[in-house]
Amino acid sequence: MLDNIILGFQTALSLHNLFYSFIGVFIGNLIGVLPGIGALAAISMLLPITYGLDPAGALMMLAGLYYGTSYGGATTTILLNLPGTPTHAVVCLDGHPMAKQGRAGSALLMAMIASFIGATIGIILMMAFGPLLVELSFKFGPAEYFSLMLLGLLAASTLTTGAPLKGIAMVLVGLIMGVVGTDINTGVARFTFGIPELQDGLVVVAVAMGLFGIADVLSHANQLGTGTAVSSSKIGWRAMRLQKGEFKQSAPAIGRGAGIGAFFGVLPGTGGSIASFMSYAVEKRFSREPKRFGKGAIEGVAGPESANSSAAQTAFIPTLSLGIPGDAVMALMLGAMMIHNIQPGPQLMVEHPTVFWGLIASFWIGNLLLLFLNIPLVGMWVKLLSVPYRLIYPAVLFFICIGVYSANNNLFDVGIVLIIGLFGFVAARMGFEPAPLLLGFVLGPMMEENFRRALLLSRGDMTVFLTRPISAVCMTAVFAMLAFVAFKRLKQRARAVES
């Protein structure tokens, strides 16, 4: 293992490979700041440039693009409440309130530190337990995926600071929105109302930006005349300092987030979005003061960012070791390897050790480069908050429209994001928070697909969710959580009657 690590760093630290890695993380970081474009579009655009490069340098550049967008995405999420990807949506809940309190620099610094530590833990787990994690992921069939996602959806109802029933209601709305489009099994169009553009379903970027970006602009529409987004925000190195005890307070959240991210990153089809939401739900459960969440709790930034970065690293495990891409981005990485005559799979370590270990070493180097790139820029990003409302919000709307249009080159999606934004604004006014809806929307189609697949394999036997060990554990946790919520509710009512 030590010899392999040394070989990896020798490959990654060669001047040309180091240059390609820097180019990847730099462009990825810039693209991450622009909402709506994301890693998939970035890699698609830059993939042809890598044809003439050597395999190790090409893959390092593309990998740098992938996790570089994650760092940049946190910037607009915290400063402007504008998540470019669903992965960062949950960071809006506490990151943006911190910016409003004049602590944008601290929130950005914590996001970067948590991302780096989460990525580092993810890399260590990938190097040490890669084969074991792959073996564990093989134990997950349709029944296990469904049970795990059901547990995740139930945990999503705890993301709200209000009534749990309102959180569950928003999850259900998200599930309904998730089934819009053509059924993959029967080919039947569902909830399309005869509109051809809806047959491919709603775009995730449009839903995320509408719920957080447009809704936030509408909620501040009466302040467009004068003022700035955050008038109390201080600019400079002092503004980046964490308050006393905040890092110690956030350290457990970073560790738990990294573990959650590493687990979900290995599972095909899940990734950083579910990991960041689950991390937030876990931190709120573990917190002694859960009421702080949603009002600027720093753990609400640290945990999800750590989970997101850890998942971004471990997502490479099934792609490199088995040739099984977990999502569209990993499928592009798989394609890039095949273009360079590298066959992913169990023999990759043996046949191309310099490529495999050089890529893993580049993860560490790339994340370190991102840390050095971003920390000096925090002061510049915070200056965005001193721009008056009348200038910043039209610019936000412009970026939203450009980002959503660029996803599919379809003007219809721009109309959808405006409608969803209006819905999100009305829902927020009525006390319904958007985060559970987004998680329901992301998980809904995957839950339905795995539920139907599990029943097909079991020939309609519903007990399959209780007879398989991993699924049974998840379902037991679901029932225990429901019982706990019901007991807590009855106890509150009893106290109310007594008083």
N, C-alpha and C positions, 0 to 999 in steps of 0.2 A: 504493500500500500504506500509506504514512504517513498519507494523508488518511483512509483507511478505519479505521485504528487509532485516530486522533483521534476520528472519528465514534463508534466503538465505546465508547471511554472516556467520551465525553460522554453517551451513552445509559446506560451502566452506572452512572455516578457521579451520576445524577439521584437526588434524595432518595428517591422512592418505589421506584425500581428497586433502589437500594442497600439499602433496608429489606427488600424481598422476597428479595434475595440473602442477606441476613443471616438471615432467618427460615428459609430453605432449609437453609443450612449448619448452623445451630444445631440444628434438629430432626433433620437428617440425622446430626449428630454424636451426639446423644442416642440415636437409634435404633440407630446403629452399636455403641454400648456395650452395648445389650441384645442378647444373642446370639440368632441365629435369625430375626430379623425381616427385615433386609436392605433394600436399595434398592428392590427390586421391590414388596414389600409397602408400603413407605413412600410411594412415588409413587402406587400404586394407591389408597391411603387419602386422599391429599391432592390428587389430581387434580381432584375435583369443586370444591374450594375455588378453583381457578384459573379457573373458567369466567367469573367476573365481572371478572377482571383484564385489563389490556392485554396483548397477545401477548408483548412483550419481558419484562415483569415476571413473567409466568406461567412462561415458559421458564427464566428465570434462577433462579426459586425451585425448580423441579423439577430443574434441573441441580445446584444447590447441595445438594439432598437426595441426589442420586446420588453425588457425590464426598465429601460430608460423612460418609456411612456408612462410607466407606473409612478415614477418620481414626479414627472411633470404634471400628471393628472391631479396630484394632491394640491398643487398650487392654486388652480382655479377653483377647486372644490372648497378650499378653506377661505379664500379671499372673496370669491364672488358667488358662492353657493351654487356652483355650476359644474356638476360632475360630467366629465366627458365620456366616462364609461360607468356601467352599473357597479363595477368593482369599488369605485370611490364614493358611491352614493351615500353609504352609511356614515362616511366621514363628515358629511354635511351636518349631521345632527349635532355634533359638538365642536367641530372645527370652525364652522362659520359663526356660531355664538361667541367663541373665543376671539375671533377677529372683531366682532362688534364691541367686545369689551376692551378693545385696544391691545389685544395680545396675539395679533396675527403672527408676529415674528416667533413667539414661543410655540405656537401651534405648528408652524412650518418646520421649525427646528426639530420638534418632537416627531413630526411625520417622517423627516429624513433620518433621524437617529433610529426610530423604530423600523423603518424600511431596511436600513443597513443591517441592523442586528437580526431582524427576521430573515433576511436573505442569507446572512452568514450561518444561522442555525439551519436553514433549509439546505444549504450547500453541504454542511457537515453531515446532516442526516442522509443526504443523497449519496455521499461518498461512503459512509459507514454502513448504512442499512438499505442501500438501493435494492439489492436482490430480495431482501426480506419484505420491503414495502411493496415490491411488485407481486410477490407471492400472496401478500395480504389482499392486494387489489383483485387478485384472481378469485378470491373467495366471495366477492361481491357480485351476486346475480341480480336479476330484475327485482326479486322480492326484497333483497337487502337495500337496494337503491331506493325503492319506494318507501320503505319503513324509515330509512335515514332522512329522506326528504320530508316526510310527514312530521318527523321530530323537529326538523329545521323550521318548517312552517309554523308549528305550534310555538316554538321558541320565538318566532318573528313577532308574535302578538305581544311579547314582552318588550319589544323595541319602543313601544309608545310610552309616553309619560302620562297619558290619560287612562281611560277605562280600558281594560283588556278586551271587552266586547267590541269596542271601536277598532282595536287592532285586528281582531279576527274578521270583522266586517271588511276592512281594507284588504286583508289577505284574500278573502273570497272575491272581491272586485278584481284583484290582480289575477286570480286563477281564471276568471271569466275572460279577461282581456288576453290571457295567454293562449286560449283555445281559438281565438279569432284566426281564420285562415283555412287552408285545405288540410283535411285529416290525412295523415300520412298512410294510414292503413286502408281506408275506403276511398279516398280521393274526393270525398264530399266536402263542399265549401260550407263552413260554419260561421255564423254571425257576420257574414260579409255584406248582407243587405243588397245584393246585386251589384256591389262595387268591385270591379275587377282588381283594383290596386290592393284590396284587402285580402286577396286570395293567398298572398305570401305571408300574411300576418302583420302584426305591428312591429316596428323596428325598436329594438331595445334602447338605442341611443335617443330616439324620439320620446319614449316614455320617461327615461331618466331626466332628460333636459326639460321636458314639459313639467314634470312634477316638482322639480327643484328650481330650475332656472327661470322659466316663464312665470311660475307661481310666485316666486320671490320678487320679480320685477313688478308684477301686478300688485303685490301687497305693499310695495313702496312707491306706487305710482303718484300718490299725493305729495311726495317729497322731491319730485323731479325738478322743481324750480330752483331751489338753492340747497346748500349743504353738501356734505361729502358722505361717502358710504360709511366710514368710521371716523368720526371727527376726533376721537380721543386717541387714535393710533399714533404711537411714537415711532420714528424712523431712526435706525442706527443699530450698532452692535448691542447696546444695552437692552433694546426692545426684544432681542432674541433670547435673553437669559430666561431660564426656567426659574420659577419661584422655589423657595427653600422646600426641600422634601418632595418635589414633583417627580424627579427622575426615580427616586426610591419608590414612590407611589406607583409609577408607571412600569417599573421593571417586571413585576409579576405578570402584568397585562401583556407586555411584549413577549415574555416567555410562553405564556398560554397561547397567544395569537400565533406565534411561530409554529407551535405544535399542531394547532388546528389547521393552519395553512399547509403544513407539510403533509398532513393526512388527506385533505381534500385535493391538493395538487396532484397526488398520485392517481386518484380516482378519475377515470375518463368521463368527460362531460360535466364535471362540477367546477373545479378551479377557484380562482380568486374571489368571484362574486359571492358565492355561498360561504366561502371561508371567512370573508370580512364581516358578513352579516352574522354568522354564527359566533364569531369572536366578540362582536358587540353585545350579543345576547348573553354570552357567558360572563362578560365583564359586568354587565348590569346585575346579573344574578349574584356574582361574587362580592359586589360592592356593599359596604356597610351603609352607604348613603345613596341608594339607587335614584333618589329624586334629583341628584345633581346631573344625571345624564339627560342630555337634550338642552342643557343650559351652559355648557362649556366645560364638561369634565374632560380632563386631559387623557384619562384612560380610554375614553371614547374615540380618541385619535390614535393613540399608541397601539392598542390591540388590533383594530382592523388593518392598519397600515402594515404592521408586522405580519399578520396573517396573509395579506395580499402578496407581499414580497416573497414570503416563504413558499407560497403556492406557486408563484411564478418560476421558482427554481426547481421544485420537485416535479413540476409538470413535465420536465424533460426526461424523467426516469422512464415512464412507459414508452416514450417516443424513441429514446436512444437504445434501451435494453431490449425492447420487444418489437419496435416498429409500429406501435399502436398510438396514433395521435389522440390526445384527450379533447382537443378543440380545433377550431379552424386555424388558429395561429400555429399550433403544433403540426397541423397537416401541411402548412406552408413550409415549415422547417424540414419536415420529412421530404417534401418535394425538392427543397434546396440540396439536401444530402444526395438524393438520387441523381440530380443534375450533375453533381460532382463525382458520380460513380461510387458513392458510399452507401452500402446496404445496411440500414439500421437493423439491429437485432442482437441476439446473445453473442455473436461473433465480432461485434463492433470493437470491443475492448482489445481483442486479440489481433484482428486484421488491421485496425487503424488506431493504435494506442495514442499516437501523438495528437490525432484529431479529437478523440474522446476526452483524454485527460487535459489537453490544452483548452478545450471548450469549458470544462469544469473549472479549471484554474482562472479562465477569463471571467467567469461569473464573479469571483472575488475581486479581481482587478477592476472590472467594470463597475461594480457597486461602490468600490472605493473612489473611483474617478467621479462617479455621480455625486458622492458626498462632498468631494472637493469642489466640484462644479457648482453645486446648489447652495452651499452655505454662504459663500460671498454674495450670491444673488438674492438672498432673502430680503435684504434692505431694499433692493430695487423692486422686488415684487410687492413689498408692503407699501411702497409709494403709490401703487395703483389705488389704494384705499383713500388717498388724499384727493383723488379726482372727483369733481362734483357729480352729483346724481344725474344731472341733465346730460352729461357726457358719457358716464360709465354705463348707464343702463341701455341707451340706444346701441352702444358698442356690444354689450352683452347679447342683445337681441340679434344683432348682425352675426355674431359668432355662432349663436345657436342655429340660425337659419342656414349658414354656410356649412356648419358641421353636420346637421341633419341631412341636408341636400347631398353632401358628398358621400354619405353612407351608401345610397343606392342611385344617385343622380336622378332623383324623382321629386318633383315639386309637390306631389301629393303628401309626402312625409312632412313637409313644412306645415301644411294645413293641419295634419294630425297632431304635431307637437303643440300648436297653438290651442287646439281643442283640449288636449290633455292638460296643458298648463292652466286653462280656465277652470277645468274640473278640479285640479290640484289646489288652486286658489280658494275655490268655494269650499272644498273639503277641509282645508286648513282652518278656514274661518269657523267651521262647525266643530272643530276639535278632532278631526280625523287626520292622523299623520301619514305622510306619503311612503315612508320606508317599508312598512309591511306590504303595501301594494306592490312595490317594485320587486320584492323578494317572491311574492306570490306569482307575479308575472314571469319571472325568470325560472322558477321551479315548476310551475304548472305544467307546461308541455312535457318536461322530463318525467314528472310524476305520472302523468297520464300514460305515457309511452311505456314506462316500466311496470305500471299496474296491469295494463293490458297484456304485456309480454309475459308477466308472471302467471297470469290466469291462463294464457294459452299453453304455457309449458306444463302447468298443473292440471290442465283440462277442466278449468272452472272451479277448482277446489280452493276455497277462500282460506282454508287452514294453513296454506303454504306460508303465509306471513307469520305464523306462530310456530310452525314445526322446524323451520330453518333457524339455527342458533343465533346468528348475528341479527337477523330480522326480528326474532323473538325478544332479544334484549332491547332493541330500539322501540318495539311496540309496547313493551313493559314500561319503558321510560315515558312513552306517550301517555299511557293510562295513569301512571304515577303523577305526571305533571298536571293532567286534567283533574285528578282527585285532589291534588294540593291546591289548585286554583279554586275548586268548588268549596273545599274546607275553609280556605282563607276568606272566601266570600260570605259563607254562612257565619263565620266567627265575627266578621265585621257587622253583619246584620244583627247578630245577637247583642253585640256591644251597643249598637245604635238603639235597640229596643230598651236595654237596661238604662241607658242614659236619658 
